[in-house]
Amino acid sequence: MSGYHIAAAVCAVCTVGLLWGERRHDQRLKWLFKPLASAAFISAAFMVDAHHHAFGITVIVGLSLSALGDILLIPRSTGLPFLAGLGAFLLGHVAYSVAFAVRGVDLGAVAIAAAPLIVFGVVVHRWLSPDVPRLLQAPVVAYIVVICSMAALSVGTYAAAGDIREPIAATLFVASDISVGVDRFKNGGFRNRLWGVPLYFGAQLVFAAAAGV
């Protein structure tokens, strides 16, 4: 078993532990398993030697910012910790966008992907907006713009480099972001986290694997 697969297995086990903590509303389990799962997906990138080239290094920056966002979102609130976590994840998406640009993008494919993503972003915003506190309205709009841009760039990188893992990771990450929005603003409950949490950690592991090119 490779180092990447060991890190991925650790991440998967910790994700199950985190979900158990979510199910029991046990903050201690969340503080234990969430940082461990995040550390595992960062380790996975190093295991595929991502730190030896510019694309991989930029992905590691995105993974690290995502891990910071994970920790900041452990508290159950929509106050300053949530705003800081939103900022960390936003910067993580920016880092992934830069990584795609570093690897290369087909601008025509980006433009084609952008059209449905714009519609998607508008629909998501209209759905969430009535329940978003005034303080978070602008950050949420900025976040939606950034995640849709990142997803469009991932398609452009796939068109240029032929690696399907980039758009898969981006799609999983965007889907998990929607889960977080539902959780914080729509009281999504455990069933929402049951699909959103695995998608999120799966996305980071796919990003890590793709960084080993």
PyMOL commands that place a pseudoatom at each C-alpha (Angstrom):
pseudoatom trace, name=CA, resn=MET, resi=1, chain=A, elem=C, hetatm=0, pos=[0.000, 0.000, 0.000]
pseudoatom trace, name=CA, resn=SER, resi=2, chain=A, elem=C, hetatm=0, pos=[1.432, 3.385, -1.017]
pseudoatom trace, name=CA, resn=GLY, resi=3, chain=A, elem=C, hetatm=0, pos=[1.882, 6.332, 1.316]
pseudoatom trace, name=CA, resn=TYR, resi=4, chain=A, elem=C, hetatm=0, pos=[-0.979, 8.115, -0.430]
pseudoatom trace, name=CA, resn=HIS, resi=5, chain=A, elem=C, hetatm=0, pos=[-3.348, 5.204, 0.151]
pseudoatom trace, name=CA, resn=ILE, resi=6, chain=A, elem=C, hetatm=0, pos=[-2.384, 5.003, 3.822]
pseudoatom trace, name=CA, resn=ALA, resi=7, chain=A, elem=C, hetatm=0, pos=[-3.086, 8.746, 4.240]
pseudoatom trace, name=CA, resn=ALA, resi=8, chain=A, elem=C, hetatm=0, pos=[-6.378, 8.357, 2.368]
pseudoatom trace, name=CA, resn=ALA, resi=9, chain=A, elem=C, hetatm=0, pos=[-7.376, 5.434, 4.601]
pseudoatom trace, name=CA, resn=VAL, resi=10, chain=A, elem=C, hetatm=0, pos=[-6.585, 7.481, 7.724]
pseudoatom trace, name=CA, resn=CYS, resi=11, chain=A, elem=C, hetatm=0, pos=[-8.666, 10.342, 6.332]
pseudoatom trace, name=CA, resn=ALA, resi=12, chain=A, elem=C, hetatm=0, pos=[-11.565, 7.972, 5.643]
pseudoatom trace, name=CA, resn=VAL, resi=13, chain=A, elem=C, hetatm=0, pos=[-11.471, 6.495, 9.159]
pseudoatom trace, name=CA, resn=CYS, resi=14, chain=A, elem=C, hetatm=0, pos=[-11.337, 9.972, 10.693]
pseudoatom trace, name=CA, resn=THR, resi=15, chain=A, elem=C, hetatm=0, pos=[-14.244, 11.061, 8.493]
pseudoatom trace, name=CA, resn=VAL, resi=16, chain=A, elem=C, hetatm=0, pos=[-16.321, 8.219, 9.929]
pseudoatom trace, name=CA, resn=GLY, resi=17, chain=A, elem=C, hetatm=0, pos=[-15.275, 9.291, 13.428]
pseudoatom trace, name=CA, resn=LEU, resi=18, chain=A, elem=C, hetatm=0, pos=[-16.231, 12.874, 12.638]
pseudoatom trace, name=CA, resn=LEU, resi=19, chain=A, elem=C, hetatm=0, pos=[-19.651, 11.779, 11.399]
pseudoatom trace, name=CA, resn=TRP, resi=20, chain=A, elem=C, hetatm=0, pos=[-20.116, 9.800, 14.616]
pseudoatom trace, name=CA, resn=GLY, resi=21, chain=A, elem=C, hetatm=0, pos=[-19.330, 12.982, 16.545]
pseudoatom trace, name=CA, resn=GLU, resi=22, chain=A, elem=C, hetatm=0, pos=[-21.835, 14.894, 14.413]
pseudoatom trace, name=CA, resn=ARG, resi=23, chain=A, elem=C, hetatm=0, pos=[-24.477, 12.245, 15.045]
pseudoatom trace, name=CA, resn=ARG, resi=24, chain=A, elem=C, hetatm=0, pos=[-23.898, 12.393, 18.815]
pseudoatom trace, name=CA, resn=HIS, resi=25, chain=A, elem=C, hetatm=0, pos=[-23.437, 16.187, 18.885]
pseudoatom trace, name=CA, resn=ASP, resi=26, chain=A, elem=C, hetatm=0, pos=[-20.121, 15.541, 20.603]
pseudoatom trace, name=CA, resn=GLN, resi=27, chain=A, elem=C, hetatm=0, pos=[-17.739, 18.479, 20.139]
pseudoatom trace, name=CA, resn=ARG, resi=28, chain=A, elem=C, hetatm=0, pos=[-14.850, 16.500, 21.621]
pseudoatom trace, name=CA, resn=LEU, resi=29, chain=A, elem=C, hetatm=0, pos=[-15.058, 13.928, 18.844]
pseudoatom trace, name=CA, resn=LYS, resi=30, chain=A, elem=C, hetatm=0, pos=[-15.255, 16.699, 16.255]
pseudoatom trace, name=CA, resn=TRP, resi=31, chain=A, elem=C, hetatm=0, pos=[-12.149, 18.393, 17.673]
pseudoatom trace, name=CA, resn=LEU, resi=32, chain=A, elem=C, hetatm=0, pos=[-10.366, 15.047, 17.591]
pseudoatom trace, name=CA, resn=PHE, resi=33, chain=A, elem=C, hetatm=0, pos=[-11.291, 13.669, 14.181]
pseudoatom trace, name=CA, resn=LYS, resi=34, chain=A, elem=C, hetatm=0, pos=[-11.704, 16.749, 11.987]
pseudoatom trace, name=CA, resn=PRO, resi=35, chain=A, elem=C, hetatm=0, pos=[-8.137, 18.080, 12.375]
pseudoatom trace, name=CA, resn=LEU, resi=36, chain=A, elem=C, hetatm=0, pos=[-6.787, 14.542, 11.968]
pseudoatom trace, name=CA, resn=ALA, resi=37, chain=A, elem=C, hetatm=0, pos=[-8.742, 14.030, 8.741]
pseudoatom trace, name=CA, resn=SER, resi=38, chain=A, elem=C, hetatm=0, pos=[-7.466, 17.386, 7.457]
pseudoatom trace, name=CA, resn=ALA, resi=39, chain=A, elem=C, hetatm=0, pos=[-3.874, 16.544, 8.365]
pseudoatom trace, name=CA, resn=ALA, resi=40, chain=A, elem=C, hetatm=0, pos=[-4.286, 13.250, 6.502]
pseudoatom trace, name=CA, resn=PHE, resi=41, chain=A, elem=C, hetatm=0, pos=[-5.307, 14.860, 3.204]
pseudoatom trace, name=CA, resn=ILE, resi=42, chain=A, elem=C, hetatm=0, pos=[-2.382, 17.288, 3.426]
pseudoatom trace, name=CA, resn=SER, resi=43, chain=A, elem=C, hetatm=0, pos=[-0.079, 14.339, 4.087]
pseudoatom trace, name=CA, resn=ALA, resi=44, chain=A, elem=C, hetatm=0, pos=[-1.566, 12.575, 1.049]
pseudoatom trace, name=CA, resn=ALA, resi=45, chain=A, elem=C, hetatm=0, pos=[-0.299, 15.374, -1.204]
pseudoatom trace, name=CA, resn=PHE, resi=46, chain=A, elem=C, hetatm=0, pos=[3.209, 15.062, 0.174]
pseudoatom trace, name=CA, resn=MET, resi=47, chain=A, elem=C, hetatm=0, pos=[3.077, 11.316, -0.334]
pseudoatom trace, name=CA, resn=VAL, resi=48, chain=A, elem=C, hetatm=0, pos=[2.710, 11.845, -4.105]
pseudoatom trace, name=CA, resn=ASP, resi=49, chain=A, elem=C, hetatm=0, pos=[5.588, 14.385, -4.122]
pseudoatom trace, name=CA, resn=ALA, resi=50, chain=A, elem=C, hetatm=0, pos=[3.308, 17.347, -4.821]
pseudoatom trace, name=CA, resn=HIS, resi=51, chain=A, elem=C, hetatm=0, pos=[5.816, 19.629, -3.099]
pseudoatom trace, name=CA, resn=HIS, resi=52, chain=A, elem=C, hetatm=0, pos=[8.326, 19.167, -5.932]
pseudoatom trace, name=CA, resn=HIS, resi=53, chain=A, elem=C, hetatm=0, pos=[6.574, 21.336, -8.549]
pseudoatom trace, name=CA, resn=ALA, resi=54, chain=A, elem=C, hetatm=0, pos=[4.626, 24.592, -8.755]
pseudoatom trace, name=CA, resn=PHE, resi=55, chain=A, elem=C, hetatm=0, pos=[1.217, 23.047, -9.446]
pseudoatom trace, name=CA, resn=GLY, resi=56, chain=A, elem=C, hetatm=0, pos=[1.529, 20.682, -6.495]
pseudoatom trace, name=CA, resn=ILE, resi=57, chain=A, elem=C, hetatm=0, pos=[2.795, 23.369, -4.133]
pseudoatom trace, name=CA, resn=THR, resi=58, chain=A, elem=C, hetatm=0, pos=[-0.181, 25.573, -4.974]
pseudoatom trace, name=CA, resn=VAL, resi=59, chain=A, elem=C, hetatm=0, pos=[-2.539, 22.652, -4.357]
pseudoatom trace, name=CA, resn=ILE, resi=60, chain=A, elem=C, hetatm=0, pos=[-0.877, 22.084, -0.971]
pseudoatom trace, name=CA, resn=VAL, resi=61, chain=A, elem=C, hetatm=0, pos=[-1.573, 25.743, -0.155]
pseudoatom trace, name=CA, resn=GLY, resi=62, chain=A, elem=C, hetatm=0, pos=[-5.232, 25.130, -1.033]
pseudoatom trace, name=CA, resn=LEU, resi=63, chain=A, elem=C, hetatm=0, pos=[-5.321, 22.006, 1.109]
pseudoatom trace, name=CA, resn=SER, resi=64, chain=A, elem=C, hetatm=0, pos=[-3.748, 23.853, 4.045]
pseudoatom trace, name=CA, resn=LEU, resi=65, chain=A, elem=C, hetatm=0, pos=[-6.227, 26.731, 3.812]
pseudoatom trace, name=CA, resn=SER, resi=66, chain=A, elem=C, hetatm=0, pos=[-9.060, 24.197, 3.665]
pseudoatom trace, name=CA, resn=ALA, resi=67, chain=A, elem=C, hetatm=0, pos=[-7.688, 22.520, 6.798]
pseudoatom trace, name=CA, resn=LEU, resi=68, chain=A, elem=C, hetatm=0, pos=[-7.671, 25.907, 8.543]
pseudoatom trace, name=CA, resn=GLY, resi=69, chain=A, elem=C, hetatm=0, pos=[-11.284, 26.421, 7.478]
pseudoatom trace, name=CA, resn=ASP, resi=70, chain=A, elem=C, hetatm=0, pos=[-12.137, 22.986, 8.881]
pseudoatom trace, name=CA, resn=ILE, resi=71, chain=A, elem=C, hetatm=0, pos=[-10.900, 23.973, 12.325]
pseudoatom trace, name=CA, resn=LEU, resi=72, chain=A, elem=C, hetatm=0, pos=[-12.591, 27.368, 12.273]
pseudoatom trace, name=CA, resn=LEU, resi=73, chain=A, elem=C, hetatm=0, pos=[-15.941, 25.797, 11.382]
pseudoatom trace, name=CA, resn=ILE, resi=74, chain=A, elem=C, hetatm=0, pos=[-15.965, 23.310, 14.235]
pseudoatom trace, name=CA, resn=PRO, resi=75, chain=A, elem=C, hetatm=0, pos=[-17.868, 25.758, 16.517]
pseudoatom trace, name=CA, resn=ARG, resi=76, chain=A, elem=C, hetatm=0, pos=[-21.588, 25.698, 15.758]
pseudoatom trace, name=CA, resn=SER, resi=77, chain=A, elem=C, hetatm=0, pos=[-22.229, 29.348, 14.961]
pseudoatom trace, name=CA, resn=THR, resi=78, chain=A, elem=C, hetatm=0, pos=[-22.574, 31.867, 12.139]
pseudoatom trace, name=CA, resn=GLY, resi=79, chain=A, elem=C, hetatm=0, pos=[-20.495, 34.489, 13.952]
pseudoatom trace, name=CA, resn=LEU, resi=80, chain=A, elem=C, hetatm=0, pos=[-16.861, 35.525, 13.600]
pseudoatom trace, name=CA, resn=PRO, resi=81, chain=A, elem=C, hetatm=0, pos=[-15.409, 31.963, 13.612]
pseudoatom trace, name=CA, resn=PHE, resi=82, chain=A, elem=C, hetatm=0, pos=[-17.728, 31.078, 10.731]
pseudoatom trace, name=CA, resn=LEU, resi=83, chain=A, elem=C, hetatm=0, pos=[-16.766, 34.272, 8.866]
pseudoatom trace, name=CA, resn=ALA, resi=84, chain=A, elem=C, hetatm=0, pos=[-13.069, 33.470, 9.372]
pseudoatom trace, name=CA, resn=GLY, resi=85, chain=A, elem=C, hetatm=0, pos=[-13.652, 29.885, 8.233]
pseudoatom trace, name=CA, resn=LEU, resi=86, chain=A, elem=C, hetatm=0, pos=[-15.512, 31.153, 5.171]
pseudoatom trace, name=CA, resn=GLY, resi=87, chain=A, elem=C, hetatm=0, pos=[-12.525, 33.374, 4.413]
pseudoatom trace, name=CA, resn=ALA, resi=88, chain=A, elem=C, hetatm=0, pos=[-10.082, 30.479, 4.762]
pseudoatom trace, name=CA, resn=PHE, resi=89, chain=A, elem=C, hetatm=0, pos=[-12.121, 28.308, 2.416]
pseudoatom trace, name=CA, resn=LEU, resi=90, chain=A, elem=C, hetatm=0, pos=[-12.525, 31.176, -0.041]
pseudoatom trace, name=CA, resn=LEU, resi=91, chain=A, elem=C, hetatm=0, pos=[-8.735, 31.567, -0.148]
pseudoatom trace, name=CA, resn=GLY, resi=92, chain=A, elem=C, hetatm=0, pos=[-8.464, 27.801, -0.532]
pseudoatom trace, name=CA, resn=HIS, resi=93, chain=A, elem=C, hetatm=0, pos=[-10.645, 27.986, -3.641]
pseudoatom trace, name=CA, resn=VAL, resi=94, chain=A, elem=C, hetatm=0, pos=[-8.503, 30.859, -4.913]
pseudoatom trace, name=CA, resn=ALA, resi=95, chain=A, elem=C, hetatm=0, pos=[-5.393, 28.713, -4.382]
pseudoatom trace, name=CA, resn=TYR, resi=96, chain=A, elem=C, hetatm=0, pos=[-6.939, 25.867, -6.383]
pseudoatom trace, name=CA, resn=SER, resi=97, chain=A, elem=C, hetatm=0, pos=[-7.862, 28.350, -9.120]
pseudoatom trace, name=CA, resn=VAL, resi=98, chain=A, elem=C, hetatm=0, pos=[-4.268, 29.541, -9.243]
pseudoatom trace, name=CA, resn=ALA, resi=99, chain=A, elem=C, hetatm=0, pos=[-3.123, 25.913, -9.348]
pseudoatom trace, name=CA, resn=PHE, resi=100, chain=A, elem=C, hetatm=0, pos=[-5.305, 25.286, -12.402]
pseudoatom trace, name=CA, resn=ALA, resi=101, chain=A, elem=C, hetatm=0, pos=[-3.865, 28.389, -14.079]
pseudoatom trace, name=CA, resn=VAL, resi=102, chain=A, elem=C, hetatm=0, pos=[-0.354, 27.175, -13.288]
pseudoatom trace, name=CA, resn=ARG, resi=103, chain=A, elem=C, hetatm=0, pos=[-1.035, 23.796, -14.881]
pseudoatom trace, name=CA, resn=GLY, resi=104, chain=A, elem=C, hetatm=0, pos=[-2.721, 25.404, -17.878]
pseudoatom trace, name=CA, resn=VAL, resi=105, chain=A, elem=C, hetatm=0, pos=[-6.295, 26.142, -18.945]
pseudoatom trace, name=CA, resn=ASP, resi=106, chain=A, elem=C, hetatm=0, pos=[-8.245, 26.150, -22.163]
pseudoatom trace, name=CA, resn=LEU, resi=107, chain=A, elem=C, hetatm=0, pos=[-10.074, 29.500, -22.045]
pseudoatom trace, name=CA, resn=GLY, resi=108, chain=A, elem=C, hetatm=0, pos=[-12.728, 28.333, -24.490]
pseudoatom trace, name=CA, resn=ALA, resi=109, chain=A, elem=C, hetatm=0, pos=[-13.638, 25.459, -22.185]
pseudoatom trace, name=CA, resn=VAL, resi=110, chain=A, elem=C, hetatm=0, pos=[-13.679, 27.850, -19.232]
pseudoatom trace, name=CA, resn=ALA, resi=111, chain=A, elem=C, hetatm=0, pos=[-16.154, 30.107, -21.050]
pseudoatom trace, name=CA, resn=ILE, resi=112, chain=A, elem=C, hetatm=0, pos=[-18.414, 27.177, -21.938]
pseudoatom trace, name=CA, resn=ALA, resi=113, chain=A, elem=C, hetatm=0, pos=[-18.381, 25.897, -18.344]
pseudoatom trace, name=CA, resn=ALA, resi=114, chain=A, elem=C, hetatm=0, pos=[-18.972, 29.385, -16.935]
pseudoatom trace, name=CA, resn=ALA, resi=115, chain=A, elem=C, hetatm=0, pos=[-22.447, 29.748, -18.486]
pseudoatom trace, name=CA, resn=PRO, resi=116, chain=A, elem=C, hetatm=0, pos=[-24.241, 27.008, -16.503]
pseudoatom trace, name=CA, resn=LEU, resi=117, chain=A, elem=C, hetatm=0, pos=[-22.164, 27.813, -13.411]
pseudoatom trace, name=CA, resn=ILE, resi=118, chain=A, elem=C, hetatm=0, pos=[-23.396, 31.416, -13.458]
pseudoatom trace, name=CA, resn=VAL, resi=119, chain=A, elem=C, hetatm=0, pos=[-26.976, 30.134, -13.495]
pseudoatom trace, name=CA, resn=PHE, resi=120, chain=A, elem=C, hetatm=0, pos=[-26.115, 27.698, -10.710]
pseudoatom trace, name=CA, resn=GLY, resi=121, chain=A, elem=C, hetatm=0, pos=[-24.587, 30.491, -8.599]
pseudoatom trace, name=CA, resn=VAL, resi=122, chain=A, elem=C, hetatm=0, pos=[-27.609, 32.762, -9.018]
pseudoatom trace, name=CA, resn=VAL, resi=123, chain=A, elem=C, hetatm=0, pos=[-30.010, 29.974, -8.043]
pseudoatom trace, name=CA, resn=VAL, resi=124, chain=A, elem=C, hetatm=0, pos=[-27.967, 29.048, -4.959]
pseudoatom trace, name=CA, resn=HIS, resi=125, chain=A, elem=C, hetatm=0, pos=[-27.733, 32.670, -3.851]
pseudoatom trace, name=CA, resn=ARG, resi=126, chain=A, elem=C, hetatm=0, pos=[-31.457, 33.289, -4.223]
pseudoatom trace, name=CA, resn=TRP, resi=127, chain=A, elem=C, hetatm=0, pos=[-32.178, 30.142, -2.246]
pseudoatom trace, name=CA, resn=LEU, resi=128, chain=A, elem=C, hetatm=0, pos=[-29.786, 30.860, 0.621]
pseudoatom trace, name=CA, resn=SER, resi=129, chain=A, elem=C, hetatm=0, pos=[-30.025, 34.664, 0.776]
pseudoatom trace, name=CA, resn=PRO, resi=130, chain=A, elem=C, hetatm=0, pos=[-33.262, 34.983, 2.823]
pseudoatom trace, name=CA, resn=ASP, resi=131, chain=A, elem=C, hetatm=0, pos=[-31.644, 33.047, 5.686]
pseudoatom trace, name=CA, resn=VAL, resi=132, chain=A, elem=C, hetatm=0, pos=[-28.158, 34.587, 5.541]
pseudoatom trace, name=CA, resn=PRO, resi=133, chain=A, elem=C, hetatm=0, pos=[-27.418, 37.215, 8.254]
pseudoatom trace, name=CA, resn=ARG, resi=134, chain=A, elem=C, hetatm=0, pos=[-26.786, 40.724, 6.934]
pseudoatom trace, name=CA, resn=LEU, resi=135, chain=A, elem=C, hetatm=0, pos=[-23.137, 40.606, 8.026]
pseudoatom trace, name=CA, resn=LEU, resi=136, chain=A, elem=C, hetatm=0, pos=[-22.568, 37.544, 5.851]
pseudoatom trace, name=CA, resn=GLN, resi=137, chain=A, elem=C, hetatm=0, pos=[-24.497, 38.594, 2.732]
pseudoatom trace, name=CA, resn=ALA, resi=138, chain=A, elem=C, hetatm=0, pos=[-21.491, 40.065, 0.882]
pseudoatom trace, name=CA, resn=PRO, resi=139, chain=A, elem=C, hetatm=0, pos=[-19.063, 37.295, 1.926]
pseudoatom trace, name=CA, resn=VAL, resi=140, chain=A, elem=C, hetatm=0, pos=[-21.525, 34.638, 0.776]
pseudoatom trace, name=CA, resn=VAL, resi=141, chain=A, elem=C, hetatm=0, pos=[-21.896, 36.314, -2.633]
pseudoatom trace, name=CA, resn=ALA, resi=142, chain=A, elem=C, hetatm=0, pos=[-18.101, 36.539, -2.951]
pseudoatom trace, name=CA, resn=TYR, resi=143, chain=A, elem=C, hetatm=0, pos=[-17.803, 32.884, -1.973]
pseudoatom trace, name=CA, resn=ILE, resi=144, chain=A, elem=C, hetatm=0, pos=[-20.308, 31.752, -4.597]
pseudoatom trace, name=CA, resn=VAL, resi=145, chain=A, elem=C, hetatm=0, pos=[-18.476, 33.734, -7.281]
pseudoatom trace, name=CA, resn=VAL, resi=146, chain=A, elem=C, hetatm=0, pos=[-15.134, 32.215, -6.278]
pseudoatom trace, name=CA, resn=ILE, resi=147, chain=A, elem=C, hetatm=0, pos=[-16.332, 28.599, -6.132]
pseudoatom trace, name=CA, resn=CYS, resi=148, chain=A, elem=C, hetatm=0, pos=[-18.031, 28.883, -9.512]
pseudoatom trace, name=CA, resn=SER, resi=149, chain=A, elem=C, hetatm=0, pos=[-14.887, 30.437, -10.998]
pseudoatom trace, name=CA, resn=MET, resi=150, chain=A, elem=C, hetatm=0, pos=[-12.771, 27.626, -9.550]
pseudoatom trace, name=CA, resn=ALA, resi=151, chain=A, elem=C, hetatm=0, pos=[-15.114, 25.014, -11.015]
pseudoatom trace, name=CA, resn=ALA, resi=152, chain=A, elem=C, hetatm=0, pos=[-14.988, 26.661, -14.459]
pseudoatom trace, name=CA, resn=LEU, resi=153, chain=A, elem=C, hetatm=0, pos=[-11.184, 26.776, -14.366]
pseudoatom trace, name=CA, resn=SER, resi=154, chain=A, elem=C, hetatm=0, pos=[-11.078, 23.080, -13.433]
pseudoatom trace, name=CA, resn=VAL, resi=155, chain=A, elem=C, hetatm=0, pos=[-12.926, 22.306, -16.673]
pseudoatom trace, name=CA, resn=GLY, resi=156, chain=A, elem=C, hetatm=0, pos=[-10.436, 24.475, -18.548]
pseudoatom trace, name=CA, resn=THR, resi=157, chain=A, elem=C, hetatm=0, pos=[-7.545, 22.533, -17.028]
pseudoatom trace, name=CA, resn=TYR, resi=158, chain=A, elem=C, hetatm=0, pos=[-9.164, 19.240, -17.954]
pseudoatom trace, name=CA, resn=ALA, resi=159, chain=A, elem=C, hetatm=0, pos=[-9.511, 20.449, -21.552]
pseudoatom trace, name=CA, resn=ALA, resi=160, chain=A, elem=C, hetatm=0, pos=[-5.854, 21.508, -21.592]
pseudoatom trace, name=CA, resn=ALA, resi=161, chain=A, elem=C, hetatm=0, pos=[-4.233, 18.680, -19.619]
pseudoatom trace, name=CA, resn=GLY, resi=162, chain=A, elem=C, hetatm=0, pos=[-6.681, 15.788, -19.943]
pseudoatom trace, name=CA, resn=ASP, resi=163, chain=A, elem=C, hetatm=0, pos=[-6.795, 14.950, -16.209]
pseudoatom trace, name=CA, resn=ILE, resi=164, chain=A, elem=C, hetatm=0, pos=[-10.401, 14.330, -15.162]
pseudoatom trace, name=CA, resn=ARG, resi=165, chain=A, elem=C, hetatm=0, pos=[-9.458, 14.451, -11.473]
pseudoatom trace, name=CA, resn=GLU, resi=166, chain=A, elem=C, hetatm=0, pos=[-9.396, 18.263, -11.417]
pseudoatom trace, name=CA, resn=PRO, resi=167, chain=A, elem=C, hetatm=0, pos=[-13.071, 18.785, -12.372]
pseudoatom trace, name=CA, resn=ILE, resi=168, chain=A, elem=C, hetatm=0, pos=[-14.100, 15.824, -10.202]
pseudoatom trace, name=CA, resn=ALA, resi=169, chain=A, elem=C, hetatm=0, pos=[-12.381, 17.358, -7.163]
pseudoatom trace, name=CA, resn=ALA, resi=170, chain=A, elem=C, hetatm=0, pos=[-13.808, 20.795, -7.928]
pseudoatom trace, name=CA, resn=THR, resi=171, chain=A, elem=C, hetatm=0, pos=[-17.338, 19.438, -8.336]
pseudoatom trace, name=CA, resn=LEU, resi=172, chain=A, elem=C, hetatm=0, pos=[-17.159, 17.500, -5.077]
pseudoatom trace, name=CA, resn=PHE, resi=173, chain=A, elem=C, hetatm=0, pos=[-15.824, 20.580, -3.274]
pseudoatom trace, name=CA, resn=VAL, resi=174, chain=A, elem=C, hetatm=0, pos=[-18.606, 22.818, -4.630]
pseudoatom trace, name=CA, resn=ALA, resi=175, chain=A, elem=C, hetatm=0, pos=[-21.230, 20.236, -3.629]
pseudoatom trace, name=CA, resn=SER, resi=176, chain=A, elem=C, hetatm=0, pos=[-19.795, 20.051, -0.114]
pseudoatom trace, name=CA, resn=ASP, resi=177, chain=A, elem=C, hetatm=0, pos=[-19.864, 23.854, 0.083]
pseudoatom trace, name=CA, resn=ILE, resi=178, chain=A, elem=C, hetatm=0, pos=[-23.592, 23.761, -0.654]
pseudoatom trace, name=CA, resn=SER, resi=179, chain=A, elem=C, hetatm=0, pos=[-23.957, 21.267, 2.181]
pseudoatom trace, name=CA, resn=VAL, resi=180, chain=A, elem=C, hetatm=0, pos=[-22.202, 23.681, 4.554]
pseudoatom trace, name=CA, resn=GLY, resi=181, chain=A, elem=C, hetatm=0, pos=[-24.542, 26.484, 3.450]
pseudoatom trace, name=CA, resn=VAL, resi=182, chain=A, elem=C, hetatm=0, pos=[-27.580, 24.286, 4.028]
pseudoatom trace, name=CA, resn=ASP, resi=183, chain=A, elem=C, hetatm=0, pos=[-26.192, 23.257, 7.415]
pseudoatom trace, name=CA, resn=ARG, resi=184, chain=A, elem=C, hetatm=0, pos=[-25.554, 26.800, 8.656]
pseudoatom trace, name=CA, resn=PHE, resi=185, chain=A, elem=C, hetatm=0, pos=[-28.417, 28.710, 7.055]
pseudoatom trace, name=CA, resn=LYS, resi=186, chain=A, elem=C, hetatm=0, pos=[-31.148, 26.117, 6.451]
pseudoatom trace, name=CA, resn=ASN, resi=187, chain=A, elem=C, hetatm=0, pos=[-30.705, 23.873, 9.524]
pseudoatom trace, name=CA, resn=GLY, resi=188, chain=A, elem=C, hetatm=0, pos=[-29.867, 20.907, 7.337]
pseudoatom trace, name=CA, resn=GLY, resi=189, chain=A, elem=C, hetatm=0, pos=[-29.229, 18.548, 10.233]
pseudoatom trace, name=CA, resn=PHE, resi=190, chain=A, elem=C, hetatm=0, pos=[-27.251, 15.318, 10.339]
pseudoatom trace, name=CA, resn=ARG, resi=191, chain=A, elem=C, hetatm=0, pos=[-28.649, 13.883, 7.095]
pseudoatom trace, name=CA, resn=ASN, resi=192, chain=A, elem=C, hetatm=0, pos=[-27.201, 16.872, 5.260]
pseudoatom trace, name=CA, resn=ARG, resi=193, chain=A, elem=C, hetatm=0, pos=[-23.777, 16.358, 6.871]
pseudoatom trace, name=CA, resn=LEU, resi=194, chain=A, elem=C, hetatm=0, pos=[-23.951, 12.634, 6.152]
pseudoatom trace, name=CA, resn=TRP, resi=195, chain=A, elem=C, hetatm=0, pos=[-23.408, 13.329, 2.445]
pseudoatom trace, name=CA, resn=GLY, resi=196, chain=A, elem=C, hetatm=0, pos=[-21.647, 16.696, 2.622]
pseudoatom trace, name=CA, resn=VAL, resi=197, chain=A, elem=C, hetatm=0, pos=[-18.776, 15.709, 4.918]
pseudoatom trace, name=CA, resn=PRO, resi=198, chain=A, elem=C, hetatm=0, pos=[-17.615, 12.673, 2.893]
pseudoatom trace, name=CA, resn=LEU, resi=199, chain=A, elem=C, hetatm=0, pos=[-17.856, 14.677, -0.339]
pseudoatom trace, name=CA, resn=TYR, resi=200, chain=A, elem=C, hetatm=0, pos=[-15.643, 17.374, 1.170]
pseudoatom trace, name=CA, resn=PHE, resi=201, chain=A, elem=C, hetatm=0, pos=[-12.886, 15.069, 2.373]
pseudoatom trace, name=CA, resn=GLY, resi=202, chain=A, elem=C, hetatm=0, pos=[-13.145, 13.066, -0.834]
pseudoatom trace, name=CA, resn=ALA, resi=203, chain=A, elem=C, hetatm=0, pos=[-12.618, 16.274, -2.809]
pseudoatom trace, name=CA, resn=GLN, resi=204, chain=A, elem=C, hetatm=0, pos=[-9.442, 17.111, -0.892]
pseudoatom trace, name=CA, resn=LEU, resi=205, chain=A, elem=C, hetatm=0, pos=[-8.069, 13.610, -1.428]
pseudoatom trace, name=CA, resn=VAL, resi=206, chain=A, elem=C, hetatm=0, pos=[-8.733, 13.854, -5.175]
pseudoatom trace, name=CA, resn=PHE, resi=207, chain=A, elem=C, hetatm=0, pos=[-7.001, 17.257, -5.268]
pseudoatom trace, name=CA, resn=ALA, resi=208, chain=A, elem=C, hetatm=0, pos=[-4.053, 15.697, -3.438]
pseudoatom trace, name=CA, resn=ALA, resi=209, chain=A, elem=C, hetatm=0, pos=[-3.884, 12.786, -5.880]
pseudoatom trace, name=CA, resn=ALA, resi=210, chain=A, elem=C, hetatm=0, pos=[-4.066, 15.099, -8.906]
pseudoatom trace, name=CA, resn=ALA, resi=211, chain=A, elem=C, hetatm=0, pos=[-1.198, 17.178, -7.498]
pseudoatom trace, name=CA, resn=GLY, resi=212, chain=A, elem=C, hetatm=0, pos=[1.149, 14.246, -7.975]
pseudoatom trace, name=CA, resn=VAL, resi=213, chain=A, elem=C, hetatm=0, pos=[1.359, 14.643, -11.766]
for i in range(1, 213): cmd.bond("trace and resi %d" % i, "trace and resi %d" % (i + 1))
show_as sticks, trace
zoom trace
